[in-house]
C-alpha cells in the first residue's frame, strides 16, 4: 500500500469524540462513536494503514456529539458536562510493540497511536458501531489512554 493513497483518502460521514468533565470516575478517558458512512471509511483507512509498510497517520474531522448520541452512555442521565475536540489524528506505527496504544491530547487535536494488533482491535470496534456494538473500551492501565466505544444507530 502506498502512503500517498492514505494521505489522499477522504473520510466522509461523522466521527464523534468527547470526554466527560463530570463523573470521570465512572466515565474516564475519551468516548467515540461514528455514523455508518464514517465507520465504513475508517475501516477502509485502517486496512490501508495495516497494509502499508511505513508508519502513517491521518487527521479526521470530529463532529461534537449532541442529543441522542450524548445520552447513550447515560452519564448522569445524559446531562453530564463534556468537551470535544476539532480533530482526531490516528497514527499507525510499525516500529513499536504490536499492542502499542497511546492517546495524547494536543488540543484541539487528540492523537491515538497504535501498533498492528491494536489497529486490528480499533478496526473491529469501529466496524461494530453501526451494528449496535458498544459500551466497551480499548486502552491500558491508565485512564488517559482509555477509548470507550458507543453504538450509533444514525442512518
Protein Blocks (a to p, Z undefined) as FASTA:
>chain_A
ZZklmmmpccedjddddddfbhklmmgcjdddddfklmmmmmmmmmmmmmpmbdcddddd
ddddehjlmmmnopghhpaccdddfbdcddddfkbcfklccdddddfbdcddddfklmmm
mmmmmmmmmnopahiacddfbfklcccddddfbZZ
